[in-house]
Amino acid sequence: MGRVILIYGAIAGAIVTAIMLLSIGNGVHSVVLGYLSMLVALSMVFVGVRQYRDKALGGTIHFSPALGLGLAISGVAGICYAAAWEIAQMFMKFDFADFYANLMAQNVRTAGGSPDEVAAASQRAADFLTLYSNPLFRVPMTFLEIFPVGVMVSLLSAALLRGRK
């Protein structure tokens, strides 16, 4: 089972990382593209659970083991994704933290916020920059971008693949 987890988790991680790096390199910063790439990559959860069910278990798997396997594959993919983001940040010209912090304050200004609201948004942006500069905050937050998608795919895969031959 460990081999299946590592292989399919690494494949999922490689897919989502490749799409992330290609989109950053082309200046595309889309939430929809990001989560769509996660869904595509995490299709490896379904493939991995099905492979394990068919090859190691003779065609039968119960919901709980299938879910556990899917979550483990998703965890490996999430670790790969977070590690790739850390490495990418060292080399890319795009500074996500500054971009996001500026966007937080700009959205309040654009919406016609009062000076107090703009000041509060600017303070939240500064607080975000402080938190995001700490890898002990940033890495788990990056992992949590992809893992909930993995949970959904794991639940769906376990439901579809459970049962008998």
KAZIRA-V658762 format. One record per residue. N is the residue number from 1. PSI is psi in whole degrees, -180 to 180 (NA if undefined). Layout:
N & PSI
N & PSI
This chain:
1 & -38
2 & -37
3 & -43
4 & -44
5 & -49
6 & -44
7 & -54
8 & -31
9 & -42
10 & -38
11 & -46
12 & -44
13 & -40
14 & -40
15 & -51
16 & -34
17 & -44
18 & -44
19 & -41
20 & -47
21 & -38
22 & -40
23 & -38
24 & -42
25 & -28
26 & 4
27 & 16
28 & 121
29 & 80
30 & 129
31 & -41
32 & -47
33 & -40
34 & -50
35 & -31
36 & -40
37 & -34
38 & -41
39 & -44
40 & -48
41 & -41
42 & 2
43 & -18
44 & -21
45 & -50
46 & -47
47 & -44
48 & -43
49 & -43
50 & -43
51 & -48
52 & -44
53 & -47
54 & -42
55 & -46
56 & -29
57 & 7
58 & 24
59 & 4
60 & 132
61 & 143
62 & 165
63 & -50
64 & -48
65 & -36
66 & -42
67 & -46
68 & -43
69 & -43
70 & -42
71 & -37
72 & -43
73 & -44
74 & -37
75 & -43
76 & -43
77 & -40
78 & -40
79 & -43
80 & -44
81 & -48
82 & -41
83 & -42
84 & -38
85 & -41
86 & -45
87 & -43
88 & -38
89 & -28
90 & -27
91 & -17
92 & 153
93 & -26
94 & 122
95 & 98
96 & -46
97 & -47
98 & -44
99 & -49
100 & -42
101 & -44
102 & -39
103 & -38
104 & -48
105 & -40
106 & -37
107 & -37
108 & -41
109 & -46
110 & -35
111 & -1
112 & 32
113 & 151
114 & 164
115 & -36
116 & -40
117 & -40
118 & -41
119 & -42
120 & -41
121 & -40
122 & -37
123 & -42
124 & -37
125 & -42
126 & -40
127 & -41
128 & -45
129 & -40
130 & -49
131 & -45
132 & -22
133 & -14
134 & 117
135 & -25
136 & -19
137 & -47
138 & -46
139 & -49
140 & -36
141 & -38
142 & -43
143 & -40
144 & -8
145 & -42
146 & -31
147 & -40
148 & -33
149 & -40
150 & -36
151 & -45
152 & -45
153 & -38
154 & -43
155 & -46
156 & -44
157 & -44
158 & -39
159 & -40
160 & -32
161 & -7
162 & 161
163 & -164
164 & 175
165 & NA
